[in-house]
């Protein structure tokens, strides 16, 4: 938002005059020039010779419809050839950038902001393109809100090299990387962007594996899998990730992306397929998996079929007393079981050790049903081919 403040301050001058002098004694506000270069002809000067040259260039073009912005770090009382522009046109002086920021935050929000100078300038750089809600958060939550890591982390880990080339200047990038190291709980050491991105992704996946949620990492993970632009980079990171050797499969986050953990869960369920106590716990996990948006985005859909097999109530079969009732029971209930086992065959055809307990369970259920079906099959008539 500091770009908006600068544009408004300059507009007040340019509404009346064609020339404005921007004095930035510390040089800390120079980063703002790129936000106005499309609107004005910008000249920079730091010496008397350069001042004279700029004065010549401007006056050579008079009369002109252009708007000229002269940027200098020279104090106003030491200017020579462009001093008259300060007096006859307009001048914006920023002696201390941190004071300029504080004053405008107070004018905009009627709030006082208390941050160290470095954090305040960093916050100003990040505020470019944002609205006043950004400064509202910084004022109330402090330096932790300077970077919206829930948003900034995703483009960074997706393509850290492009991020480094396109996002922020060198000083701001270092501050951003320091924040990332703080997030990881480690000391800042200069390292390649890709290395830092890999560490961030490992922390995200470790959090899922150990079932220790981190608000920022969980948000990044969910947004990652929900993003059309960034989703394709996730599979590459996941393929290089190794699950911790001390992993407890019972504490893994229900939104996890690990197919091998799903298979371990299936193995336990298969071994306890008739143990209601164990199944009750895993049915809770299955429901969580089915409802998880990241899991849906990963295309992990077989848990629905597992749940159908585990929750199927065969008691109703015992009450069937006619072929018509058998047909109705199949078309309303049992067909779901058939569809579920076929889906699991397709998913785990080459994992017979996982599939077998579910296959046996299905065979027991279909056997009970077929006993009834064939008991009343004499009620079938040839014109009922659709039933078969």
N, C-alpha and C positions, 0 to 999 in steps of 0.2 A: 504493500500500500504506500510505501514511501515514494514510489514512482508517481502515484497520483498526487501526493502532496507537492512534489517538485513541479509537476506539470501545472498544477493550480497556481503555485507561487509565480511561475514564469508567465502564465497566461495573464495574470493581472498586469504584468509589464507589457506584454505583447499586444494586449487589447488597445494600448495607446501608442506604443512605440515599436519600431522595427528592429531595434538593437537592445540586447540585454547582456549584462556582464555577470557571470557566475563566479564569485570568489570563494574558493575552497582552500583556505590556508593550510589545513592539515593534509590535504590530498585524499582524505578518507572517503569523500563523497564522489570521487571520480567515476566509480562504478555506475553511477546514475546516468552518465552521459548517453549510454547506449539506449536508454529508455526514451530519449527525446531526439535522437539523431534523425529519425524519419520525419520529424515535424519542423526542425529548424536546420539552418546551415551552421554547423558547429566549427569554431576555430579554437585552437589551444595555443596559449602563449605563456612563456616563463622567462622572457627576457625583453629588454627594450627593443632590440632589433625585431623580434617576433611581433611585438606590439605595433611597431611602425609598419611592418609588412601587412599585418591584418587590417590596420586602419586604411592602408592604401587599397587593399583588395575590396573592402567594403565600399569605400567612397568612389572607387572606380566604377562600381556597378550602380551607383545612384543616378536617377531614381530607380528603385527596384521593388518588386512585390515580395521579395524574400524576407524572411525573418532570420536575424543573425544572433547566435548565442556565442559569446566569447567566454571561454573557460580559462581561469588562471589560478595559480596558487599564491600569487603575489598579493600581499596586503594592499588594501585600497589606497592607503596614504603613500605607498611606494610605486604606484602605477604612474606611468609617464604619458604615453600617447593614447591610451584608451581610458584614461581617468575621466576625460570629458564625457564619455559615454555613460559613465556611472552617474554623473550629475545631470546630464541633459536627457537621458533616456531612462534607464532603470538598472538597478543592481540588486542581486541576491547574494548575501554574504552568509556563509556557513563557517564560522570560526571553529566551532566544536560540534562535530556531527552528533555526538551523543545528546547534546542539549537541543539540537534541532529536532531529533527524534522524540525526546521527552515532551517538548513543547507541543508538537503536533499530536502526539498520543493524548495529551491532556485536552487539547482543543477538540479532538475528534470524539473522545469517549468520556471526557471529564474524569479521567482516572490518572493517578500517578503511577509511573512504572519505575521499579527499583531493580535494576540489573547492573552487573559490572559492565564497564565500557565495552569490552570485547564481545560479551554476549549480546549487548544492546545493538551493536553494529551488525553482528551476525544475524540477529532477528530482523533487522531492517533489510538486509540483503535478501533474506528468505521471503520477506513480506511482499516483494515485487509481484504484481499480478493478483494479489489476494485482497480481500475486503477487510472491513474493520473487525469482523469476528475473529480474525487471526490475532490481532493485537489484544482483543478482549481476553482470549485464552492465555496469551503470554503474560498479561498483567495479573491474571488471577492464579495461574498455575506455574509461572516462573519459566526458567530456562528449559525445562523438560519439554515445553510446548513449542520451542523455536522450530524444530523440525517435526513434521507430522510423520513419524516413522511408520505408522500403519500404511501410509500412502507412499512415502519415499523409498521404503525398503524394497517394494516389489519391482519397480523398474531397475533398481540397482542390482538385485540378485538375478534378474532376468538377463541383463546384458551389462555387466559391470564395466566393460571396456567402453562401450558407447556412452554409458552414464558418465564416466569420468571425462570423456571428451566434450559432452554436450551440456552437462549440468554443473552449474556453479563455477566460480573462479577457484584458483588454486588454494587460496586461504580458506575459503568457505568449504571446499571439499575436505580439507584437513580437519576442520571443526566437525563436519558431518561424520568423518571416519572416527574421530575421537568419541563421538556420541555412540557410534556402533560398538566400539570397544567397551565403553561403559555398559552398554546393554548386555554384552557378553560377559561382563565381570572380569575383564582382563586389562592389563596395562596397554597403553597405546604404543604400538611399534609400526613404523612406516613399512608397508608391505604392498604387493600388487593388489589391485582392486579385486581381481578374480579370487585371490587367496582369501581375502576378507569376506567376499560373497559366499564362498564355500563354507567358511566357518559359521556364517549366519544360518545357512541352510542346514548345516549339521545340528546347530542348536535347535532349530525348528523341529527337525525330525527326531532328535533326542527327546525333546519335550513330549512329543507324541508317543514315542516308544516307552518312556518311563512313566507316562501318565501324569506328568507334572506340567500343567498348563501355564503358559505365560501369555498375558493378555495381548501384547503386541504381536508375538510370534503366531499365536492362534489366529488373529485377525488377518495377518499377512498370508498364512496358509489357506484360509478360507477364500480370501480374495484372489489368490493365485489360481486356484482350481476353478474359480468362477469367471476368470478373465479370458476373453477371446484372444486378446493381444499377447498375454504372457504365459498362458497355460502350457504351451508346447515346450517350454524350458524345464518344466518340473520333472518330466520323465527322465531326462538326462541326469539331473541331480540324483533322483531316486535310484537310478541304476548303479550309481557309484557309492551309494550309502550302504554301510554294513550295520546290521542290528547289533546292539550291545550283547556280549556273550553272557552277561548276567541277567538277561531280560526275563521279567516275570510276566507271562502272557496274560495274567489276570488283572494287571494294572495298566495295560496299554490303553491309550485314549481311544474311545469308540470311533473317532473320526480318522483313525490312522490309515495310511495308504499301503500298508505292508501285506501283500498277498500271502506271504509265508506265515504270518501270524494268523490270518484267517484259516489257513490249512491246519495250524496247530489247534485252533479252537474247534474246527470240524473233527479233528482226531479225538479230542476229549469228549465232544458231544457223542460221537459214534461209539466210544467205549462206554458211555454212560447213558445210552439212548433210552434205557428203561428206568433210570434213576431220576425220579421226579425232583429230588432236592437239587441235584447238580443241574438238571435241565432248567429249573426255575431261574437260576442265576444266569445261565447262558441265553435263555429267552429274553432276558432283560438286555443283554449285550446285543442280541440280534435285532431287537426293536430299535436300539440306539443306532446301530449300523444302518438300518433301513431308512431311518429318518435323517441321517446326516447328509447335508448338502455336499460336502467334499467327497463322501463315499459315492453319492449319486453321480457327481461329476467325473469320478474315476471309472465309472461304468461297472462297479462291483454290485451285481444285481441278484446273485444266487441265494442271498440270505432270505429273500422272500420265499423261495421254494423250500428251503430248510425249515423255515417257520411253519409252512403249510404241513409238511410231513410230521413235525413234532407235535403240532397242536390238533392234528386231525382226530376227531372224536368218532370212534368206531361203534359206540354204543347204539347208535341209531340203526345200525345194520340189523341188529337182533330183532327189531320190531317190524321188519319188512315182511309182508304176508301175501304179496302178489307180484306178478311180473310188472304190472303197471307201477307199483310202488318202487320196485327195483330200478326201473327206467328213470323215474322221477328223482330218486336218490342219487343216481349216477349223474344225471344232467344238472343237478343243483349242487352236489357236494363232491362226489368221488372223482369227477373229471379233473378237478383241481389237483388231486393227488397224482393222477396220470401225467398231467402237464408238468408238475413239479419234478417228478423223477426223471422225465425226459430231459428237462433242462439241466439237471444235475449230471446226467449221463454225458451231455455235450460239454459241460464245464470240466468234469473230472474223469473223462474216459480213460486217460492214461494214469490215473491215480486210484487204482483199484482198492488199495488199502484204506483210502478215505471213503470211497464210494460204497464199499461192501456193507457196512452196518446199516446204511440208509436203504440200500437195495434189499437187504434182508427184512428190514422193518416194513418196507413197501410190500414185499411178498406176503408177509403175514396178514397185512390188511386186505390185499387183493384176494387172498385165499378165502378169508371170511366172507367177503362180498360175493365172490363167485359161487360159493356154496349156496347162497341165497338165490343168485341169478339163475343157476341151472336147476335149482329146486322148482322154480316157477316158470322155467323156460317153455313149458308146454302151452303157456298163454301167448306165446309169440305167433304172429300170423304173417304170411308171406308179404302182404302189402305194407308191412312195417319195416321195410329194408332200411329206412332212414334211422331207425333205432339202433340197428347193428352198427 
